[in-house]
């Protein structure tokens, strides 16, 4: 799947991986060596994260039930606890430095890879 900023009509990530089960959320990015520059991990349900046992920094998008961005963290380093955003219902983790053209209040969408934006 692709992750799209539907407010601005831009692609955020070409390869979105879903982590929607308990075990896939639990494992997340722990112990991974890195993350491809065009990848993202969608954790749902999820309202907060940590980077314990991670080996690289990440950018984080917190979204509500309507996929509106309610929080953003850039360059969250390994061994840290992410922010707490009251209305967040899911979280998207991306390689550090990925988020350039995204703001709180933007809406994100999930699309099949071959689907046009």
C-alpha positions as CSV (number, residue, x, y, z in Angstrom):
1,X,0.0,0.0,0.0
2,X,1.0,3.6,-0.4
3,X,0.6,6.3,2.2
4,X,-0.7,9.6,0.8
5,X,-1.1,13.1,2.1
6,X,-4.6,13.6,0.6
7,X,-4.6,17.2,1.8
8,X,-1.6,18.1,-0.4
9,X,-1.9,15.3,-3.0
10,X,1.6,13.9,-2.3
11,X,2.9,10.4,-1.6
12,X,4.5,10.0,1.8
13,X,5.6,6.4,1.5
14,X,5.4,3.9,-1.4
15,X,5.5,0.8,0.8
16,X,3.2,0.8,3.8
17,X,3.2,-2.3,6.0
18,X,0.3,-2.9,8.3
19,X,0.8,-3.9,11.9
20,X,-2.7,-4.4,13.0
21,X,-2.4,-7.6,15.2
22,X,-1.1,-7.8,18.7
23,X,2.1,-9.5,17.7
24,X,2.9,-7.4,14.7
25,X,2.4,-4.2,16.8
26,X,4.5,-5.7,19.7
27,X,7.4,-6.5,17.4
28,X,7.1,-3.3,15.3
29,X,10.6,-2.2,14.3
30,X,12.4,-3.6,17.3
31,X,15.8,-5.2,16.5
32,X,15.6,-4.1,12.8
33,X,18.9,-2.8,11.4
34,X,17.2,-0.1,9.3
35,X,14.1,0.9,7.3
36,X,13.9,1.5,3.5
37,X,13.6,5.2,2.7
38,X,10.2,4.7,1.0
39,X,8.7,2.4,3.7
40,X,6.3,3.1,6.6
41,X,4.7,0.9,9.3
42,X,1.1,1.5,10.3
43,X,0.3,0.5,13.9
44,X,-3.4,0.2,14.7
45,X,-4.8,0.4,17.2
46,X,-2.1,2.5,18.8
47,X,-1.9,5.9,20.5
48,X,1.7,6.0,21.7
49,X,5.0,4.4,20.9
50,X,8.5,3.8,22.2
51,X,11.8,3.2,20.4
52,X,13.3,0.8,22.9
53,X,15.4,-1.9,21.3
54,X,15.5,0.0,18.0
55,X,18.7,0.8,16.2
56,X,17.7,3.9,14.2
57,X,15.7,7.1,14.5
58,X,12.2,7.5,13.1
59,X,9.6,10.1,12.1
60,X,6.2,9.5,13.6
61,X,2.7,10.5,12.5
62,X,-0.2,10.2,15.0
63,X,-3.7,10.0,13.3
64,X,-7.2,10.0,14.6
65,X,-10.2,7.8,13.5
66,X,-10.7,10.0,10.4
67,X,-7.0,9.8,9.5
68,X,-6.4,13.4,10.4
69,X,-2.9,14.1,11.6
70,X,-3.1,15.0,15.3
71,X,0.6,14.9,16.1
72,X,4.1,14.6,14.4
73,X,7.5,13.8,15.8
74,X,10.6,14.0,13.8
75,X,13.9,12.2,14.5
76,X,12.7,10.2,17.5
77,X,15.9,8.5,18.6
78,X,16.3,4.9,19.9
79,X,15.5,4.3,23.5
80,X,12.9,7.1,23.8
81,X,9.2,7.3,24.5
82,X,7.0,9.1,21.9
83,X,4.5,11.8,22.6
84,X,1.0,11.3,23.9
85,X,-1.8,12.7,21.7
86,X,-5.2,12.3,23.2
87,X,-7.2,11.7,20.0
88,X,-4.6,9.5,18.3
89,X,-6.0,6.1,17.3
90,X,-3.1,4.9,15.1
91,X,0.5,5.6,14.5
92,X,2.7,5.6,11.4
93,X,6.4,5.1,11.7
94,X,8.8,6.2,8.9
95,X,12.5,6.6,8.5
96,X,13.9,9.7,10.1
97,X,14.0,12.7,7.6
98,X,10.9,11.4,5.6
99,X,8.4,14.0,6.8
100,X,8.9,17.2,5.0
101,X,5.5,18.3,3.7
102,X,3.1,17.2,6.4
103,X,1.4,19.3,9.0
104,X,-1.0,18.7,11.9
105,X,-4.5,18.9,10.5
106,X,-3.6,17.2,7.1
107,X,-5.5,14.1,6.2
108,X,-3.7,10.9,5.1
109,X,-5.0,8.1,3.0
110,X,-4.0,4.5,2.2
111,X,-4.1,3.4,-1.4
112,X,-3.1,0.3,-3.4
113,X,0.3,0.7,-5.0
114,X,-1.1,0.9,-8.5
115,X,-3.9,3.4,-7.6
116,X,-3.4,6.9,-8.7
117,X,-3.5,9.8,-6.2
